[in-house]
Amino acid sequence: MNAPTPAETIKAAAGRFSTHVVKNQAAMPTGFNAFDDDAVLKAAIGREAPWAAPKCSAVGQLAGDEAIQELARQANRNIPELKTHDRFGNRIDWVDFHPAWHQLMSLAWQHEVPTLAWTATEKHPHYARAVLSYLWNQVEQGTGCPTGMAYASYAGFCHEPALRIWAEKSLGTVYENSRREVADKPSVVIGYAMTEKQGGSDLRETQTTAVFSHAADYHGATAHWYELTGHKWFCSVPQSDGFFTLAKVNGGVTCFFLPRTLPDGSYNRFFIQRLKDKAGNRSNAGSEVEYSGTLAIRVGEEGAGIREIISHSHLTRLDFAVGSAGLMRQVLTLALNHATTRGGFGSPLAKRPMMANVLADMAVEVEAATLMALRIAKATDYIDSDVQEKAFARVATPMAKYFNCSRVVAVANEALQCHGGNGFVEDGPMARLYREAPLNSVWEGTANMMCMDVRRAMTKDASCRDALFAELADVRGQDARFDGYVDAMGPLLEAMLQDEFLARPAAEAIARSLQGAELLRHSTPEVIDVFMKTRLGGGTNSWGAMFGTLGPGVTQAQADLIVERARVMR
């Protein structure tokens, strides 16, 4: 019997594996520029900071680069590992990361994601930096935590003479993963360690204590060193070069800065107890840490720690609102790509009537969230020079942190549903992003804490309420639905000032009114009309609880135009 010819062998194999031919799978969600191809974002920079467009384009290219997205996947699949001791038994309290993490960190620092707001001399540097953060949160979210903390830390350094060297190094653009002393490093990574087991968001319940140790020259200025004793329940990025933290001095909560490496090159007494096994944000290390005779430099006056830390928490809150909007944009991009390049029931999924409803609804939500976050970034640019902008930012920043960081969860859920089962497996990015979505809502203060802060701001300072309504004044008269909503919001805010029970609906009303105002200023007629009909319309048929419930007043033709506006891959 003759052996089969090569052609016969190939034919037999083809028949056996004919079911392995892959058809009708979505295109790879890469090969695009998340800035250049995003109509909303590109127009926003064109209006407010055109000088930053090349920088934004460079980061936008990373977000759509297949190799960079593979780094993000690797960094999240190979999670950080705690090294409490070296092989000789010496306590080192260090964290090992996959090389992909360090590559991503290098790229973030190189592209000025943490630093641009403080180094740029052109108009609206905080706004431009917010766009970079928005884009970086489409690259990889775990590294977005240290970029945001480094951004905020400069505000804490620049007013304390003993930390002048840290202010300088926090503006570096060359990332270095080492334990060298601050003077020897090109840049630094900064963390925050505030939360304790018994207190959670209530920082007044801090139990860590501090006692004065000594005053000494520290890189050309006098530093007041204290010894800290206590346990911090959540400390993100524990391998950072230094940390802002809180401890009580004679019962008064005081702010401190804790260097990991001391001036003589020895390691500070900073004990990492364990790494948290988090639901998401897996690439980043979250930890519990213990202080025992740990040396830290006092920042500000004794007993003024909460006021001191709030002076830069505004920036971290802004960064979370921006970052969550960026994550919304990323999952929308993935949903649009999947639905436009995969077919079903005789047409691309995006052209099916219900899917068009879903995608358009999500696109409107994402654009509104984006414009609102960027408006607050613009206010931050004027926070030291314009009283009205400062008052506006005081109430709008916690509101946007609450709203965007809560809303992203619903957007991510719907984006996953657009993928079906393909979105629920770890081969692609959607499952990771779904797990990532809730995180920002619980970091730096939960939703209730943010709404409480909105109420507190308006209770303590009437100018915050005045600044809010002044922000809406120039678009009054353009749309009756918007005007009616704003008119109804006034009594709700008055009632909220008397009753904390109403803080959440009041904060949401502020969010929707600011979103409506920004859309009236900057969006298209289709998007504005759908937003007004659904988010502000008030009719029982205008919008449901779920995405994809745009009511009878919205046509599929409108939905298709909105979807086309939102696409970045064509």
N, C-alpha and C positions, 0 to 999 in steps of 0.2 A: 504493500500500500504506500503510495507516494505521500510525502509530507505536504501540507497545504502551502501554497505560494504566499509570499508576503501580502499580495493584494487580497487573497482569500482571508488571511488572518485579520487584516484591517477591517474588511467588510463584516466579518463575524463579530469583531469587537464593537463596531459601530452599532450593529443591531442590538447587542446585549446592553449597551449603555446609552441607547437612544433617549431614555428619559433624563439623562444628565445634561442635555442641551438646555441652556439657560435662556429663557425668553421673558420679555415683559417685566424685567426688573428696573427699578428706578436708576437713573444715572448717578454716578458718584457726585456727592455734594461738594465738589472742589472745582478749582479752575476759575474762580471769580475774585473780584476785589470788593470786600465788604464796605468799603467807603466809596470808591469811584462808581460802583454799580447801585448804590443806595440813593435814590432820588431825594429822600427826606434829609439824610445826613449830609450829603454833599451840598444841598441848598443851605442847610443850617450853618455850615462853616463858611460858605460863600457870603452869607449875610453878616456874620459876626466876627470871623477871624480868618479871612482868606489867606493870610500869611501862613497858616498852619496846614493848608491843604496837602502839600507834599508829605509832611510828617504823617498825616492821617492816612494818606494813600499807601504809605509804606507799611503801616500796621494793618490796614485793610487787606493788603496783599497776603500778609501772614495768615489772616483768618480764613482765606480761601485756598491756602496752599496745602496740598495733600501731604507733603512731608512734615509740615508743622502740625497738622492735625494728627499725624501718627505719633509725634512726640507727646501730644496731649493724651492720646490713648495709652501710651506706654507709662506716662507719669501716673496715671490713675489706676492702671492694672498692677503696677509694682509699687506698693504703698511704702511710706517711710517706715524705718526700723529704728527703734530706740536702742542706743548703746550706752548703758549706764556705766560700764567699766571697760578699760582696755584689757588686753590679754595678760597683762602683768598684775591685774587687780586694782589698778588706780581708778578712782572715780572720775569719769570724764563727762557724763551727762550730755551726750551728743546724739544727733539724729542723722542716720544715713538715708540718702535719697537716690532714686534711680537717676542715671545721667541725664535722662530726658528732662527732669525737673530743672536741673542746673542750666541746661541749654535754653529752656523757656525763660528762666529768670534772667539769664544773660541778654536775651532778646528784649525782654521788657525794659531792662535798665538801659540798654543801648538805644532803644527807641523813645526814651524819656517819659515812659508812662508814669513813673512816680514823681518826676521832677519838673515837668514843663511849666506848671503853674507858677513856680518860684524862679525860674531862670529866664523865661521869655520876657522881652522888653516891649513887645508889640501889644496891641489892644486885646483885651479879653483872654488872658492866659489861662484862667481857671476854666473858662468855657472850652478852650481848645484842648486842655488837658482832660476835661470830661469826655470829649469825643474820643480821645485816645483810650481812655478807660472803657468806654462803651464798646470800642472795637476790640480791646484786649480781652474783654469778657466774652468775646466770640472766638478767641484763640484758646484760652484755658482758664477756668475759674479759680482753681486752687492757688495759682500764682497771682491771681487778682487780689488775694487777701494781703500779702506783703506789699504789693504795689500801692494799695490803698492806705495801709498803715504808714508806709514811708512818706506818702504824700501828706498825710495829716500831721506827722511827727514834726515837720519843719516849724509849724506854728507853735509847738511846744518848746522847741529848742531856741528859737530866735530871740526870746525875751529873757532868757536865763544866761547871764555871762559865763557861768561855769560850763555851759553846754555849747559854747560857740563852736568848738571843733566838731561837735556832732552835727550842728546845723550845716557847717561846710561840707562834711562828708555825706550828709543825707542828700546832697545835690549831685553826687557823683553818678556817672553813667557807665561805669565799668563794674560789673558784678563780680564779687570774689567770695567764694565759699571757704572761709578760713576762720581761725580763732585769734588772728593777730590783733594787737591793741589798736584802738581807733586811729591813732596817729599814723600807723603804718598801712592803712587800708585805702584803696581808691574810692570806696563808697561803703555804705553800711546798710544793713537790713534791720528794721525796727519792729518790735512787737509791743503788744499791750497785754497786761495781766491785771485785771480788775476784779473779776467775779469770784465770789467765795461761796462755799457750800450753803451756808445758812442765810445768805443775803440775796443771791441771784441778781436781779436788776436793781435792787435797793442798795446802792453803794454806801448808804449811811450805816448799814449793818456790817461794814468791814471790821473784821476781828484781828487782822494782822497788826502788829505793833511795831513801833520804831523808837529807838532811843539814840540820842545824839552821841556820836563817836568822836569826831574831831573835825577841824577845819584845816584845809591844806591847799596848796597851789595845785591846780589841775589844768595843764596846758595853757598857762598864762592867766588864769583867773582863780579866785578863791572858791572852792567847793565846800559845802557843808555836808559832811558824810554822816549817815546814820546807820545803825545796825537794825535789820528787819528780821522779825520772826513771824511766820504764818504760813498759810496754805492757800494757794489760788486754784480754784476749781476748773477754770477754763483759761488757758494760755495758748494762743495760736502762734505758730511759727516759733517754737521754743529754741531753735538753733540761731535765732537772731543775735545781732551784735549787742543789742541793748533793749530795755523795756521801760515803758512808762507803767507805773504801778501805784497803788494806794496803800497807806498804812496809817494807823492812828498814833498821834503823838499827844500824850496826856488827854486822850479822849477825843481829840479833834482829827478828822480825816484829812490827811496831808498827801500831796503828790510827790512822787520820787521818780528819779531815773536811775535804772540799775544796769550798769555795764556788765556784760558777761566776762570780759577780761579786764583786769585791774591795771593801773598804770605801770606796775612793776612786771607785767606780763603773766602774772599768776591768774588762775581761774577763780572767779567769784563763787561763793557758796550758793549755788543755784541748782537745786536737786529736782530732776525730772522724775516724777513718781510713776507715771504711765502715760502712754499715748491713748487718746480717745478713739474708740472704734466707731467712727461716724457713719451715718447713713449715706452721706454724699461728701463732696469736697475731699475725696480720698487721697488726692496727690499731696495735699497739705497736711502737716502734722499739727494736731490739736492735742493739748496735754494738760495734766495737773502738775503743778510745781510746788516745791516747799522752800521757804526761806528759813535759815537757821544761822544767825550771825552774818547775814548777807549784807554787804555794803551797798548803799545807794545814796545818790546825791539829791538833796531836797530841791524841789522845783516850786518856786513861789513861797508864800508864807505858811507857817504851821497853821493847820486847821482850815486852810482854804483849798483843800485838794479837789473837792468836787467842782468848785467854780473853775479851778485851773484846768481840769481835764475836759470840762464842757467847752472850753475855748478852742479845743481842736476836735471835739466829737462832732461839731457841725460838719467838719470836712469828711469824716468817716461816714456820717449819715448821708451826705450828698453822694459819696462814692457808692454806697449801697443802692441808692435810688437809681443812679446812672447804671451801675453794674447789672441790676435786675432788668432794666430796660434793654441792655445789651443782650442779656440771656434770652429775653423775649424775642428780640430780633433774630437771634441765632436759631431758636426752635421754629420760628416762622419761616426762616429761610429753608430749613430742612423740610418742613411740611410742604412748602411751595414746590421745592425741587421734586419731592416724592410724587406729589399729586399731578404735576405737569408732565412728568416723564414716565409715568406708569399708567397703563390703560386699564379700563374695566367697564364692562357693560357697553362696549362699542365705542368708547371715546376716551381721551385722557381723563383721569379722575377729576382734575380741576374743572372740567367742563360739565360734570354732572351737577344738576341744579343744587342738591343739598350740599355737596362739597364746595361749590362756589359760594354758597351762603356762609359756610364755616370759615373758609379762607378769607373772605372779605371782612367778616366780623373780627377775626383775629388781626388782620392788617390794620383795621381802624383802631383797635385797642393798642397795638404796638406803636403806631404813629403818635397817638395821643400821649402815651407814657413817655415816649422819647422826647417829644417837644416840651412836656412839662419838666422833666428832669433837667434838660438843657437850659430852660428858662431860669431855674434856680441856680444853676452853675453861673449864669450871667449875673444874677444878683450877687453872688459871692465875689465877683470881680469888683463890686462897688461897696462891699460891706464896710469898708473903712473910710469911705468918702461920701456916701449918700445915706442920709438918715432914713429915708423912706425905703430904699432898697434893703437896708439892714433890718428894718422892722418886717418887711415882706419875707426876707430869708428866715427870720426867726420863727415865723409860723409855717412857712411853706416847706422848709427842709424836713422837719419831722413828719409832716403830712405826706410828703412824697416818699420818704423812706417807708412809712406805713403802707401807702397805697401800692406803689410799684412792687415792693418786696412781697406783698400778699398776693397781688394780681398775677405775678409771674407763674404761680403754681397752677392756676387755672389755664393759662396759655400753654404751659408745658404739657399739661394733661391732654388738651385738645390736639396739640401737635403730635403727641404720641399716637392718639387715635387716628390721625390722618395716615400714619404709617401702618396701622394694624399691628399684627404680630411681629412684623419686621422691626418695629420700634421698641419692642420689649426684650430684645436680646442684646447682649453686650458687644456683638460684632460691629455695630454701628454706634454713633455718638448719642442717639436719642435717649437710650436708657440712662446713660450717665447724666445727661442734662436734666432728665426728669427727677433723678435723685438729688441733683444739685439745687433745683428750684426753690425748695423751702428755706434754705440756709440763711439767706440774708434777712429774712423776716425775724429770726431769733437772735442774730448777732447784733451787738450794739443797741440792744433794747427791742423788746417784742412789740407787736402791734399796739397792745394796750398802753405800753410805756410811751410810744410815739404820740398816740392820741391824747394821752394825759399831758404831754409836753405842748401839744397844740393848744389845749385848753389853758394850761398854765401861762403860756406866752400871752394869750389874749386877755386873760384875767389880770395879769400883772401890768400889762402895757396896752392901753387902748389904741396906741398908734399902730399896733400890729393889725388890728381889725381894719383901721382906716387905710393902711397900706394895701391890704388885700383888696378892698373895694376900689381903691384907686387904680390897682392893676387891671381891673376889669372895665374901667370906665370908658376907655377909648374904643372898645368894640361894642359897647352898648348901642342899640339901634340898628345893627346889621342883621339880626335874626331874632324874631319874636320869641322863639322857643328858648333861646339863650337868655334873653331878658327876663322871661317869666321864671326861669330856673334861679337866676341870681336874685330876683325879687323875693322868691320863696326862701332862699337861703338865709336872708337876713334874720327873720324871726327864729330860725333854727339855731343860728349862732348865739342869739341872745338867750335862748332857752338852755343851751349847752353851758353857758357861763354860770348858770344857776344850778345845773344838774349834771354831774359827771356821767350819768347814765347815757347821755346823748352825745358823748364825745366821739364815738365811732361814726355814727351817721353824719355828724357835723364835719368830721375830717374827710369823709368820702364826698360830701357835697362840695367842700373846698377843692378837692382834687378834680372833680368833674367840671367845676366852673373854670378852673385854670386851664384844664385840657381844652375845653370848648373855646376859651379865648385864644389860646395858641393856635388852634386849628383855624379859627376865623382869620387870624393874621397870616398864616403860612401854608395852608393846605389847599386842596382842590375842591371844587363844588361837590363832587360825588362823596368825598370823605366827610366833608362838613355836614352835608345833608343827612348821611347815614348816622353820624354821631349824634346830631341833634334829635333825629327821630327816635333813636334807640336809647341813648344814654340819658338824654334830657327830656324826651318827649312826654313821658308820664302816662301814655295810653296803655291799656291792657294788652293790646296787640302789637306794641312797638318793639318789645324785646323780652326774651325769657331769661331764665336763670343760666342757661347754657349758651356757649357759642354756637353759631349756626341757627339762631332763632330770630334773625332779622325778620320783621313782620311784613304785612301786606303792602306797606308803603314803600318798600325797597324792591327794586326789580333785579333780575339776574344781570341785565345789561349794566346796571350800576355796579353790581358786585364784580363783574368781569373787569371793569375799568379799575376798580380798587385793587384787585389782585394783580393786574398788569403793572400798576404803579409800584407795588410792593416787591416785585420780583427782582432778584439780583443775578440770577442765572437764566440765560436766554438761549 
